[in-house]
Each structure stands twice: as structure tokens, then as C-alpha cells.
């Protein structure tokens, strides 16, 4: 009887120590899963929007993905105004409008090419097409190019942060 209760006590004590050890290693594991502060900072890309030229596609990078930036010409904006679906996709900073999209086809992820003479994107993999705002114009892509989370900060665009303009786009199903 005495032995049993001693064994019981030893068992509980061992269990408690093992439990504390398990919690300790879980905390350590969680710490190793959390991104380092430097990695968190690397999740943001800040673009100075004043450097882009009209109808010249520039490919930036955010979280390893290509980001298309296309400053719109006056004619593009006029066309977009006639088609609210296009206009809603554009980001307005100051007096300028920009298409800022993840440069991966929404069909199977190829990188579409831009033709500045007819202001369209063609995905060579299966012939999908997009217009100057990133809206899909020819299947098989199921939707327009996705827009990365962004926040407007003066003349800068912070990719990876979620500002009110991006939230509105999501709420209106302009982007996923
Ligand atoms: S991956 Fe672009 S059309 Fe298929």
C-alpha cells in the first residue's frame, strides 16, 4: 500500500515535470515557427510611385512574387471611366492612376507579357488576356489579376499593409 502510494506520488511528480517540459518545448517550437522581426519587415515592399512612367510596365517584387506596376495614360483613364470595372481596379495616388497587380496569371500562374502598343497582357501558356487595368478579357483565366494588399502613404505605396482602399476593393470583390 505504502509502495503503491509512493509510486503514485512519483508518477504524478514525473508527470508534472514531463508536462512542464512539454509546455516548455511547445513554447520553444512556437518561437522557432514565428518569423524573425527581420523577416516580418521583409514582408513589406514600399514603392515610390513618382518614378513610374505612363504605359511602361515595371515589375517589382513582393514576398517573392512579381508585382506589375503600370502607370495609366490619360487615354487609359478615359477608357476606364467608361468601364467602371476597370476604374475600380486602379489605385489613385495624387492625380495619377496605377494598375498594381500580382503578375501571375489567375489561370495556372504563368507570368503574362505586356504589349504596350495595344495595352494588353497576354498569357502565352493558354492564351488568356487582360486589359491595362488587369481585368480579364479572354478566358481561360477565371478573374482579373489579383491585387496585393496595399496602403497608400502619401506618394508611397506599401505592399503587404492593408489600407482602406484595399479593404474596399476586397469588400467589393474587385480582388480576392
Ligand atoms: S496560365 Fe495563363 S492562360 Fe493558362
Boltz pocket constraint, residues with backbone or C-beta under 6 A from the ligand:
constraints:
  - pocket:
      binder: B
      contacts: [[A, 105], [A, 106], [A, 107], [A, 108], [A, 109], [A, 110], [A, 123], [A, 124], [A, 125], [A, 126], [A, 127], [A, 128], [A, 139], [A, 140], [A, 141]]
      max_distance: 6.0
